[in-house]
Amino acid sequence: MTISPRGQGIMEVFLDGERIYDKAAEGGKFPDLIRVRAMVDAVRDRLGEIEPGYSTPGGPRVEAPAPEPAPADD
C-alpha cells in the first residue's frame, strides 16, 4: 500500500499498483469514515487473496454507523 501526497493538494492511495483513492477524482475532499472503511476493506480483501484465512484484529467488515437521532426537545 502506498499513500502518495505529492503537494499541490494531490493525494492518492495505491494498493499493489491499483489506485484505490484519488483526492482530485473525489471532489478534492479527504476521505470520510465510510470511504476510509472501504479502503480498509480493499486491503483486507487483497490480504485474503494473498494469505487465505487472513483476518485483522479489527475483525469482520463493519457497516457504516447509522446517524444518531436528534435529541428530543422537551
Secondary structure as the mmCIF struct_conf table of DSSP 4:
data_model
#
loop_
_struct_conf.conf_type_id
_struct_conf.id
_struct_conf.beg_label_comp_id
_struct_conf.beg_label_asym_id
_struct_conf.beg_label_seq_id
_struct_conf.end_label_comp_id
_struct_conf.end_label_asym_id
_struct_conf.end_label_seq_id
STRN STRN1 THR A 2 PRO A 5
BEND BEND1 GLY A 7 GLY A 7
TURN_TY1_P TURN_TY1_P1 GLN A 8 GLY A 9
STRN STRN2 MET A 11 LEU A 15
TURN_TY1_P TURN_TY1_P2 ASP A 16 GLY A 17
STRN STRN3 GLU A 18 ASP A 22
TURN_TY1_P TURN_TY1_P3 LYS A 23 LYS A 23
HELX_RH_3T_P HELX_RH_3T_P1 ALA A 24 GLU A 26
TURN_TY1_P TURN_TY1_P4 GLY A 27 GLY A 28
HELX_RH_AL_P HELX_RH_AL_P1 LEU A 33 ILE A 50
BEND BEND2 GLU A 51 GLU A 51
TURN_TY1_P TURN_TY1_P5 PRO A 52 GLY A 53
TURN_TY1_P TURN_TY1_P6 PRO A 57 GLY A 58
BEND BEND3 PRO A 60 PRO A 60
HELX_LH_PP_P HELX_LH_PP_P1 GLU A 63 ASP A 73
#
